Amino acid sequence: VEYTGTALMNLLAQPMATDKDEVWQTVHDLMEKDNGIATSNPLGFNNTYVMSVKPETAEQYNLKTLSDLIEKSPELNLGCTVEFIQREDCLPRKKLVETLSGRYNRDATFKDVAGLDASLRYDAIEAGEVDVVDAFATDALLSKLGLTMLEDDLNFFPPYYAVNFSDKALVDGDPQLAE
């Protein structure tokens, strides 16, 4: 099992894309052509990035979407993994401003950005040390802490749908396996 976004950028060295169908098709086609690997249809979940806040923060700042977050970002402290600050497909301060400010003519710089260990960002938001955290959509702590996941209305984050990779010859030789 692999994620489509990871396969696209890390395994196939393709540029980031955010359309789920385009990403899957590119991964499917290139994995087969270049590696003889069959790619299944998505397994049913997308482990993409989500920006998350406490429900009271969502209410106080009227945050429902990534657009709302960008609008209010100068008032909020972001706690995220160091990787999130550095990756092309994530939301570091500079990248956010360069990517979105021209399109939306907004200053999207957070009041403060703290690079945290992945597990510590949840402690930080629970303790009120940060207002916003990055997360993976399937993180169990999102539910456990009752965090509000903001909708990516800008289609900013790439899709990370889980798919199976299998040897193409094996799949071609067994129609039941393909299913």
LUMDRENTI-743165 format. One record per residue (C-alpha): residue number from 0; residue in one letter; y, z, x. Coordinates in steps of 0.05 Angstrom, whole numbers, plus 5000, padded with zeros to 4 digits. Example, Ala and Ser with C-alpha at 12.3 -4.5 7.8 and 13.67 -1.06 7.14 Angstrom:
REM residues 2
{num: 0&residu: a&yy: 4910&zz: 5156&xx: 5246};
{num: 1&residu: s&yy: 4979&zz: 5143&xx: 5273};
This chain:
REM residues 179
{num: 0&residu: v&yy: 5000&zz: 5000&xx: 5000};
{num: 1&residu: e&yy: 5070&zz: 4982&xx: 5025};
{num: 2&residu: y&yy: 5139&zz: 4979&xx: 4995};
{num: 3&residu: t&yy: 5172&zz: 4911&xx: 4983};
{num: 4&residu: g&yy: 5238&zz: 4931&xx: 5015};
{num: 5&residu: t&yy: 5203&zz: 4958&xx: 5077};
{num: 6&residu: a&yy: 5160&zz: 4896&xx: 5083};
{num: 7&residu: l&yy: 5220&zz: 4850&xx: 5074};
{num: 8&residu: m&yy: 5264&zz: 4881&xx: 5128};
{num: 9&residu: n&yy: 5217&zz: 4917&xx: 5175};
{num: 10&residu: l&yy: 5154&zz: 4876&xx: 5175};
{num: 11&residu: l&yy: 5183&zz: 4807&xx: 5162};
{num: 12&residu: a&yy: 5252&zz: 4816&xx: 5194};
{num: 13&residu: q&yy: 5287&zz: 4785&xx: 5134};
{num: 14&residu: p&yy: 5357&zz: 4802&xx: 5112};
{num: 15&residu: m&yy: 5367&zz: 4856&xx: 5060};
{num: 16&residu: a&yy: 5365&zz: 4832&xx: 4988};
{num: 17&residu: t&yy: 5371&zz: 4872&xx: 4923};
{num: 18&residu: d&yy: 5340&zz: 4827&xx: 4870};
{num: 19&residu: k&yy: 5271&zz: 4856&xx: 4857};
{num: 20&residu: d&yy: 5239&zz: 4789&xx: 4838};
{num: 21&residu: e&yy: 5270&zz: 4753&xx: 4898};
{num: 22&residu: v&yy: 5247&zz: 4808&xx: 4946};
{num: 23&residu: w&yy: 5176&zz: 4808&xx: 4918};
{num: 24&residu: q&yy: 5171&zz: 4732&xx: 4921};
{num: 25&residu: t&yy: 5197&zz: 4729&xx: 4993};
{num: 26&residu: v&yy: 5148&zz: 4784&xx: 5014};
{num: 27&residu: h&yy: 5091&zz: 4750&xx: 4977};
{num: 28&residu: d&yy: 5105&zz: 4681&xx: 5007};
{num: 29&residu: l&yy: 5118&zz: 4702&xx: 5079};
{num: 30&residu: m&yy: 5061&zz: 4753&xx: 5083};
{num: 31&residu: e&yy: 5013&zz: 4698&xx: 5060};
{num: 32&residu: k&yy: 5042&zz: 4642&xx: 5102};
{num: 33&residu: d&yy: 5053&zz: 4681&xx: 5167};
{num: 34&residu: n&yy: 4998&zz: 4733&xx: 5164};
{num: 35&residu: g&yy: 4944&zz: 4710&xx: 5115};
{num: 36&residu: i&yy: 4958&zz: 4771&xx: 5072};
{num: 37&residu: a&yy: 4957&zz: 4771&xx: 4996};
{num: 38&residu: t&yy: 5010&zz: 4814&xx: 4961};
{num: 39&residu: s&yy: 4994&zz: 4844&xx: 4894};
{num: 40&residu: n&yy: 5041&zz: 4849&xx: 4835};
{num: 41&residu: p&yy: 5082&zz: 4914&xx: 4838};
{num: 42&residu: l&yy: 5041&zz: 4975&xx: 4823};
{num: 43&residu: g&yy: 5091&zz: 5003&xx: 4773};
{num: 44&residu: f&yy: 5141&zz: 5046&xx: 4811};
{num: 45&residu: n&yy: 5203&zz: 5034&xx: 4852};
{num: 46&residu: n&yy: 5215&zz: 5085&xx: 4907};
{num: 47&residu: t&yy: 5285&zz: 5061&xx: 4921};
{num: 48&residu: y&yy: 5344&zz: 5104&xx: 4941};
{num: 49&residu: v&yy: 5382&zz: 5141&xx: 4887};
{num: 50&residu: m&yy: 5445&zz: 5182&xx: 4893};
{num: 51&residu: s&yy: 5435&zz: 5250&xx: 4859};
{num: 52&residu: v&yy: 5479&zz: 5307&xx: 4837};
{num: 53&residu: k&yy: 5472&zz: 5372&xx: 4799};
{num: 54&residu: p&yy: 5480&zz: 5364&xx: 4724};
{num: 55&residu: e&yy: 5544&zz: 5406&xx: 4725};
{num: 56&residu: t&yy: 5573&zz: 5360&xx: 4779};
{num: 57&residu: a&yy: 5555&zz: 5299&xx: 4738};
{num: 58&residu: e&yy: 5591&zz: 5330&xx: 4678};
{num: 59&residu: q&yy: 5651&zz: 5355&xx: 4717};
{num: 60&residu: y&yy: 5665&zz: 5287&xx: 4749};
{num: 61&residu: n&yy: 5636&zz: 5245&xx: 4693};
{num: 62&residu: l&yy: 5584&zz: 5214&xx: 4739};
{num: 63&residu: k&yy: 5531&zz: 5169&xx: 4709};
{num: 64&residu: t&yy: 5530&zz: 5109&xx: 4756};
{num: 65&residu: l&yy: 5541&zz: 5089&xx: 4828};
{num: 66&residu: s&yy: 5608&zz: 5060&xx: 4806};
{num: 67&residu: d&yy: 5629&zz: 5128&xx: 4779};
{num: 68&residu: l&yy: 5608&zz: 5160&xx: 4845};
{num: 69&residu: i&yy: 5649&zz: 5110&xx: 4886};
{num: 70&residu: e&yy: 5709&zz: 5125&xx: 4842};
{num: 71&residu: k&yy: 5703&zz: 5200&xx: 4854};
{num: 72&residu: s&yy: 5675&zz: 5199&xx: 4926};
{num: 73&residu: p&yy: 5740&zz: 5223&xx: 4960};
{num: 74&residu: e&yy: 5731&zz: 5288&xx: 4922};
{num: 75&residu: l&yy: 5657&zz: 5298&xx: 4938};
{num: 76&residu: n&yy: 5615&zz: 5320&xx: 4998};
{num: 77&residu: l&yy: 5554&zz: 5277&xx: 5013};
{num: 78&residu: g&yy: 5493&zz: 5308&xx: 5045};
{num: 79&residu: c&yy: 5442&zz: 5256&xx: 5067};
{num: 80&residu: t&yy: 5390&zz: 5242&xx: 5119};
{num: 81&residu: v&yy: 5415&zz: 5216&xx: 5186};
{num: 82&residu: e&yy: 5374&zz: 5154&xx: 5174};
{num: 83&residu: f&yy: 5412&zz: 5142&xx: 5109};
{num: 84&residu: i&yy: 5477&zz: 5140&xx: 5147};
{num: 85&residu: q&yy: 5451&zz: 5090&xx: 5197};
{num: 86&residu: r&yy: 5407&zz: 5041&xx: 5157};
{num: 87&residu: e&yy: 5433&zz: 4973&xx: 5135};
{num: 88&residu: d&yy: 5405&zz: 4984&xx: 5065};
{num: 89&residu: c&yy: 5437&zz: 5052&xx: 5053};
{num: 90&residu: l&yy: 5504&zz: 5080&xx: 5037};
{num: 91&residu: p&yy: 5541&zz: 5104&xx: 5098};
{num: 92&residu: r&yy: 5616&zz: 5114&xx: 5092};
{num: 93&residu: k&yy: 5637&zz: 5054&xx: 5132};
{num: 94&residu: k&yy: 5585&zz: 5008&xx: 5101};
{num: 95&residu: l&yy: 5604&zz: 5029&xx: 5030};
{num: 96&residu: v&yy: 5677&zz: 5015&xx: 5042};
{num: 97&residu: e&yy: 5664&zz: 4948&xx: 5075};
{num: 98&residu: t&yy: 5613&zz: 4926&xx: 5023};
{num: 99&residu: l&yy: 5646&zz: 4950&xx: 4960};
{num: 100&residu: s&yy: 5720&zz: 4962&xx: 4969};
{num: 101&residu: g&yy: 5738&zz: 4888&xx: 4969};
{num: 102&residu: r&yy: 5697&zz: 4874&xx: 4908};
{num: 103&residu: y&yy: 5721&zz: 4936&xx: 4870};
{num: 104&residu: n&yy: 5785&zz: 4949&xx: 4908};
{num: 105&residu: r&yy: 5768&zz: 5023&xx: 4915};
{num: 106&residu: d&yy: 5768&zz: 5071&xx: 4973};
{num: 107&residu: a&yy: 5697&zz: 5097&xx: 4972};
{num: 108&residu: t&yy: 5700&zz: 5146&xx: 5030};
{num: 109&residu: f&yy: 5669&zz: 5213&xx: 5017};
{num: 110&residu: k&yy: 5708&zz: 5276&xx: 5031};
{num: 111&residu: d&yy: 5654&zz: 5295&xx: 5081};
{num: 112&residu: v&yy: 5587&zz: 5267&xx: 5102};
{num: 113&residu: a&yy: 5535&zz: 5313&xx: 5131};
{num: 114&residu: g&yy: 5472&zz: 5285&xx: 5164};
{num: 115&residu: l&yy: 5415&zz: 5331&xx: 5145};
{num: 116&residu: d&yy: 5340&zz: 5337&xx: 5154};
{num: 117&residu: a&yy: 5306&zz: 5306&xx: 5093};
{num: 118&residu: s&yy: 5281&zz: 5372&xx: 5066};
{num: 119&residu: l&yy: 5347&zz: 5409&xx: 5080};
{num: 120&residu: r&yy: 5390&zz: 5363&xx: 5036};
{num: 121&residu: y&yy: 5357&zz: 5393&xx: 4974};
{num: 122&residu: d&yy: 5371&zz: 5464&xx: 5000};
{num: 123&residu: a&yy: 5443&zz: 5443&xx: 5014};
{num: 124&residu: i&yy: 5455&zz: 5415&xx: 4944};
{num: 125&residu: e&yy: 5421&zz: 5475&xx: 4911};
{num: 126&residu: a&yy: 5465&zz: 5522&xx: 4952};
{num: 127&residu: g&yy: 5528&zz: 5483&xx: 4934};
{num: 128&residu: e&yy: 5541&zz: 5462&xx: 5006};
{num: 129&residu: v&yy: 5543&zz: 5389&xx: 4986};
{num: 130&residu: d&yy: 5557&zz: 5354&xx: 4920};
{num: 131&residu: v&yy: 5515&zz: 5291&xx: 4927};
{num: 132&residu: v&yy: 5449&zz: 5275&xx: 4962};
{num: 133&residu: d&yy: 5410&zz: 5213&xx: 4976};
{num: 134&residu: a&yy: 5338&zz: 5214&xx: 4952};
{num: 135&residu: f&yy: 5279&zz: 5170&xx: 4939};
{num: 136&residu: a&yy: 5269&zz: 5156&xx: 4865};
{num: 137&residu: t&yy: 5199&zz: 5188&xx: 4866};
{num: 138&residu: d&yy: 5219&zz: 5253&xx: 4903};
{num: 139&residu: a&yy: 5188&zz: 5311&xx: 4865};
{num: 140&residu: l&yy: 5246&zz: 5356&xx: 4882};
{num: 141&residu: l&yy: 5293&zz: 5314&xx: 4839};
{num: 142&residu: s&yy: 5255&zz: 5339&xx: 4778};
{num: 143&residu: k&yy: 5241&zz: 5408&xx: 4804};
{num: 144&residu: l&yy: 5315&zz: 5421&xx: 4818};
{num: 145&residu: g&yy: 5337&zz: 5384&xx: 4754};
{num: 146&residu: l&yy: 5382&zz: 5336&xx: 4792};
{num: 147&residu: t&yy: 5416&zz: 5279&xx: 4757};
{num: 148&residu: m&yy: 5400&zz: 5211&xx: 4787};
{num: 149&residu: l&yy: 5459&zz: 5163&xx: 4783};
{num: 150&residu: e&yy: 5443&zz: 5093&xx: 4758};
{num: 151&residu: d&yy: 5452&zz: 5038&xx: 4810};
{num: 152&residu: d&yy: 5495&zz: 4995&xx: 4765};
{num: 153&residu: l&yy: 5519&zz: 4955&xx: 4826};
{num: 154&residu: n&yy: 5449&zz: 4935&xx: 4847};
{num: 155&residu: f&yy: 5468&zz: 4962&xx: 4916};
{num: 156&residu: f&yy: 5401&zz: 4989&xx: 4939};
{num: 157&residu: p&yy: 5343&zz: 4943&xx: 4954};
{num: 158&residu: p&yy: 5279&zz: 4951&xx: 4913};
{num: 159&residu: y&yy: 5222&zz: 4989&xx: 4943};
{num: 160&residu: y&yy: 5166&zz: 4971&xx: 4894};
{num: 161&residu: a&yy: 5096&zz: 4992&xx: 4917};
{num: 162&residu: v&yy: 5048&zz: 4934&xx: 4926};
{num: 163&residu: n&yy: 4979&zz: 4926&xx: 4956};
{num: 164&residu: f&yy: 4967&zz: 4883&xx: 5017};
{num: 165&residu: s&yy: 4898&zz: 4852&xx: 5024};
{num: 166&residu: d&yy: 4866&zz: 4800&xx: 5068};
{num: 167&residu: k&yy: 4880&zz: 4733&xx: 5032};
{num: 168&residu: a&yy: 4810&zz: 4706&xx: 5046};
{num: 169&residu: l&yy: 4779&zz: 4769&xx: 5017};
{num: 170&residu: v&yy: 4820&zz: 4764&xx: 4954};
{num: 171&residu: d&yy: 4808&zz: 4689&xx: 4946};
{num: 172&residu: g&yy: 4733&zz: 4702&xx: 4952};
{num: 173&residu: d&yy: 4731&zz: 4755&xx: 4898};
{num: 174&residu: p&yy: 4769&zz: 4742&xx: 4833};
{num: 175&residu: q&yy: 4756&zz: 4813&xx: 4808};
{num: 176&residu: l&yy: 4788&zz: 4841&xx: 4871};
{num: 177&residu: a&yy: 4850&zz: 4799&xx: 4858};
{num: 178&residu: e&yy: 4857&zz: 4832&xx: 4790};
